[in-house]
Amino acid sequence: MTHARMDTPLGPIGLRWEGETLTGVDLEPDSDNRWTGNTPPEPVTRQLAHYFADGHGTFDLPLTLKGTEFQRRVWALMRAIPPGETRTYGSIANELGSAARAVGQACRANPLPIIVPCHRVVAAQGLGGFAGDTSGRKLEVKRWLLRHEGAQVR
């Protein structure tokens, strides 16, 4: 697995890949050396740069999404949410015959935030959490991503 850091309007993000396949996005990469000296595959940097430039870029990248069958079903539904739109944890849960809390846990386990847009999943009354946080920097990242895409942020 190869690692690199990419500068974005959110600050640096960490990227992990094997060959040409993206395996992880870290919104808060630590400062160790594994994040330096490597260049991500060109499609990854190009598509992320396009997304950060206009908020409506879509991602067509080879991905490895390791998770349970339920998590992969949630992630597939998240990938179908267009930029600028949101769905609630409850609506996704209803579609899957599950519970909103289980959808939230699948969002939290998402190894590819931004690419698999868990930020587009919100609570019925408010923003909900992001990457396991219900306040602080990560929630501000969620708010920024939604605004960047032109979504109504509650």
Summary of the structure (lengths in Angstrom):
residues: 154
radius of gyration: 14.9
end to end distance: 38.2
largest distance: 45.2
contacts: 443
relative contact order: 0.15
helix: 39%
strand: 19%
